[in-house]
Amino acid sequence: MKRNALMVKVPETALHIEAGHEFISLYQWNSRRAEHYFCRRCGIYVFHRKRAAPDYFGVNVFCLDGFHFQSLPVRATEGLSMSLVCDNPRKEWPGPHTPNGGDD
């Protein structure tokens, strides 16, 4: 059984999903700029794309077979102080592009 979440940051060009696309579900809220992906079958948090680092994905290493997470340095994240607005959003990112919710 795979539970828990330990995210590793990888460039967007390095993430390749080889099978199971039909089981991945996208969840978004607030500005809809961040993307959180879960397994439709079991509900595990598989990977995400953050507002603050949209050119990277955070991949849950507990979903990877044969990955030894014990060798990774761990940094706790405190979400309360995270920004809700990106200073320089790209046009292809979903969500509002200005702090007031409109598109610029």
Backbone as numpy.savetxt, mean C-alpha at the origin, in Angstrom:
# Nx Ny Nz CAx CAy CAz Cx Cy Cz
-1.26 -20.94 8.12 -2.11 -19.76 8.12 -1.23 -18.53 8.12
-1.58 -17.54 7.31 -0.81 -16.31 7.21 -1.61 -15.17 7.82
-1.09 -14.62 8.91 -1.68 -13.45 9.54 -0.54 -12.54 9.93
-0.88 -11.31 10.22 0.09 -10.32 10.64 0.43 -9.44 9.44
1.18 -8.40 9.66 1.63 -7.54 8.58 2.97 -6.92 8.93
3.92 -7.14 8.08 5.23 -6.51 8.16 5.53 -6.05 6.74
5.49 -4.74 6.54 5.57 -4.20 5.19 7.01 -3.86 4.81
7.36 -4.21 3.57 8.66 -3.89 2.99 8.41 -2.99 1.79
9.14 -1.90 1.71 8.97 -0.92 0.63 9.73 -1.39 -0.61
9.02 -1.49 -1.74 9.65 -1.87 -3.01 9.21 -0.89 -4.10
10.08 -0.59 -5.07 9.68 0.29 -6.17 8.50 -0.31 -6.94
7.63 0.56 -7.46 6.45 0.06 -8.16 6.81 -0.84 -9.32
7.96 -0.63 -9.95 8.38 -1.46 -11.08 8.84 -2.85 -10.65
9.08 -3.04 -9.35 9.57 -4.33 -8.86 8.46 -5.26 -8.39
7.21 -4.77 -8.30 6.11 -5.62 -7.84 5.42 -6.26 -9.04
5.47 -7.57 -9.10 4.83 -8.33 -10.18 3.94 -9.39 -9.56
2.67 -9.34 -9.86 1.73 -10.36 -9.37 1.61 -11.41 -10.45
2.06 -12.61 -10.15 2.13 -13.66 -11.15 0.84 -14.47 -11.25
0.08 -14.53 -10.19 -1.17 -15.30 -10.19 -2.08 -14.78 -9.09
-3.38 -15.02 -9.25 -4.34 -14.67 -8.21 -4.90 -13.27 -8.29
-4.75 -12.59 -9.42 -5.30 -11.23 -9.57 -6.77 -11.16 -9.17
-7.51 -12.20 -9.49 -8.95 -12.19 -9.23 -9.29 -12.21 -7.73
-8.32 -12.51 -6.89 -8.55 -12.56 -5.45 -8.14 -11.27 -4.74
-7.59 -10.31 -5.47 -7.12 -9.07 -4.86 -8.22 -8.01 -4.92
-8.47 -7.40 -3.76 -9.51 -6.38 -3.65 -8.89 -5.06 -3.18
-9.27 -3.97 -3.82 -8.77 -2.64 -3.48 -9.69 -1.97 -2.46
-9.08 -1.36 -1.44 -9.83 -0.58 -0.46 -9.21 0.81 -0.38
-10.04 1.85 -0.48 -9.58 3.23 -0.36 -10.56 4.02 0.51
-10.06 5.10 1.11 -10.92 5.99 1.87 -10.31 7.38 1.85
-10.98 8.32 2.48 -10.54 9.71 2.61 -10.22 10.31 1.24
-8.97 10.64 0.95 -8.62 11.28 -0.31 -8.61 10.30 -1.48
-8.71 9.03 -1.19 -8.67 7.96 -2.19 -7.35 7.94 -2.97
-6.32 8.53 -2.42 -5.02 8.52 -3.08 -4.23 7.27 -2.69
-4.32 6.85 -1.45 -3.65 5.63 -1.02 -4.47 4.42 -1.49
-3.79 3.33 -1.76 -4.46 2.10 -2.21 -4.04 0.97 -1.28
-5.02 0.26 -0.73 -4.76 -0.86 0.17 -5.39 -2.10 -0.45
-4.60 -3.14 -0.61 -5.06 -4.36 -1.28 -5.13 -5.52 -0.30
-6.24 -6.23 -0.37 -6.51 -7.37 0.50 -6.88 -8.58 -0.34
-6.73 -9.76 0.23 -7.16 -10.99 -0.42 -8.67 -11.15 -0.20
-9.42 -11.32 -1.30 -10.88 -11.50 -1.19 -11.23 -12.82 -0.51
-10.37 -13.79 -0.62 -10.65 -15.12 -0.08 -10.42 -15.19 1.43
-9.26 -14.71 1.90 -8.93 -14.85 3.32 -8.91 -13.54 4.09
-8.85 -12.39 3.39 -8.88 -11.10 4.05 -7.53 -10.53 4.46
-6.44 -11.24 4.20 -5.13 -10.74 4.63 -4.75 -9.48 3.85
-4.06 -8.58 4.52 -3.55 -7.33 3.96 -2.31 -7.68 3.14
-2.39 -7.59 1.81 -1.33 -8.08 0.94 -0.29 -7.00 0.62
-0.75 -5.85 0.14 0.18 -4.76 -0.16 -0.58 -3.45 -0.23
0.18 -2.34 -0.31 -0.43 -1.02 -0.39 0.47 -0.06 -1.17
-0.15 1.04 -1.59 0.58 2.18 -2.17 0.18 3.37 -1.31
1.16 4.00 -0.65 0.87 5.12 0.25 0.78 6.44 -0.50
0.06 7.39 0.10 0.04 8.75 -0.43 1.44 9.35 -0.41
2.18 9.12 0.66 3.49 9.74 0.85 4.59 9.14 -0.02
4.40 7.95 -0.54 5.42 7.30 -1.37 4.73 6.56 -2.52
4.06 7.29 -3.41 3.25 6.63 -4.43 4.03 5.89 -5.52
5.33 6.06 -5.58 6.14 5.33 -6.55 6.63 4.00 -5.99
6.16 3.67 -4.80 6.56 2.42 -4.13 5.32 1.68 -3.65
5.49 0.40 -3.47 4.47 -0.41 -2.81 5.04 -0.91 -1.49
4.19 -1.03 -0.50 4.53 -1.73 0.72 3.98 -3.14 0.59
4.83 -4.13 0.68 4.43 -5.52 0.50 4.51 -6.23 1.84
3.45 -6.93 2.20 3.40 -7.68 3.45 4.23 -8.95 3.29
5.39 -9.00 3.95 6.28 -10.14 3.79 5.69 -11.44 4.34
4.68 -11.34 5.21 4.05 -12.55 5.73 3.23 -13.27 4.65
3.02 -12.61 3.51 2.31 -13.25 2.39 3.26 -13.94 1.42
4.54 -13.82 1.65 5.53 -14.39 0.73 6.02 -15.73 1.25
5.90 -16.74 0.43 6.41 -18.07 0.81 7.93 -18.06 0.78
8.54 -18.62 1.81 9.99 -18.76 1.87 10.75 -17.49 2.20
10.07 -16.42 2.58 10.75 -15.18 2.93 11.06 -15.18 4.41
12.30 -14.89 4.77 12.71 -14.93 6.18 12.72 -13.50 6.74
11.61 -13.11 7.33 11.42 -11.74 7.81 12.31 -11.41 9.01
12.84 -12.39 9.69 13.64 -12.13 10.90 14.90 -11.32 10.59
15.36 -11.32 9.34 16.57 -10.60 8.98 16.31 -9.12 8.68
15.05 -8.69 8.67 14.71 -7.31 8.33 14.78 -6.39 9.54
15.30 -5.17 9.33 15.18 -4.17 10.40 13.72 -3.71 10.46
13.21 -3.48 11.66 11.81 -3.11 11.82 11.72 -1.69 12.37
10.84 -0.87 11.75 10.59 0.50 12.21 9.09 0.63 12.41
8.68 0.98 13.60 7.25 1.15 13.88 6.75 2.42 13.19
5.50 2.39 12.75 4.88 3.55 12.11 3.72 4.02 12.97
3.67 5.31 13.21 2.60 5.92 13.99 1.75 6.71 13.01
0.52 6.27 12.76 -0.33 6.85 11.73 -0.98 8.17 12.07
-1.09 8.54 13.34 -1.79 9.75 13.73 -1.20 11.01 13.11
0.12 11.05 12.95 0.77 12.25 12.45 0.95 12.26 10.93
0.44 11.26 10.23 0.59 11.21 8.77 -0.24 12.29 8.11
0.30 12.87 7.06 -0.37 13.93 6.31 -1.50 13.37 5.46
-2.54 14.17 5.26 -3.65 13.77 4.40 -3.52 14.33 3.00
-2.57 15.23 2.78 -2.44 15.90 1.49 -1.02 15.74 0.97
-0.89 15.43 -0.30 0.41 15.34 -0.96 0.72 16.71 -1.57
1.92 17.23 -1.36 2.29 18.55 -1.86 2.42 18.61 -3.38
2.78 17.50 -4.00 3.03 17.50 -5.45 2.45 16.24 -6.09
1.12 16.10 -6.15 0.53 14.88 -6.69 0.68 14.79 -8.21
0.84 13.57 -8.72 0.84 13.36 -10.17 -0.60 13.25 -10.65
-0.86 13.67 -11.87 -2.23 13.66 -12.42 -2.84 12.26 -12.45
-2.03 11.21 -12.65 -2.57 9.86 -12.75 -2.96 9.25 -11.40
-2.60 9.90 -10.30 -3.01 9.41 -8.99 -4.47 9.70 -8.77
-5.22 8.75 -8.22 -6.63 9.01 -7.95 -6.81 9.97 -6.78
-8.01 10.52 -6.66 -8.32 11.37 -5.52 -8.20 12.83 -5.85
-8.58 13.68 -4.92 -8.49 15.12 -5.13 -7.03 15.55 -5.22
-6.77 16.59 -6.01 -5.40 17.07 -6.20 -5.11 18.37 -5.47
-6.09 18.91 -4.76 -5.87 20.11 -3.98 -6.44 19.87 -2.58
-5.94 20.61 -1.60 -6.42 20.41 -0.23 -7.92 20.58 -0.07
-8.58 21.37 -0.93 -10.02 21.57 -0.77 -10.84 20.48 -1.47
-10.17 19.50 -2.07 -10.88 18.36 -2.65 -11.13 18.45 -4.14
-10.82 19.59 -4.77 -11.02 19.72 -6.21 -9.80 19.29 -6.98
-9.89 19.31 -8.28 -8.73 19.02 -9.13 -8.11 20.32 -9.58
-6.77 20.34 -9.64 -6.11 21.57 -10.09 -5.83 21.52 -11.56
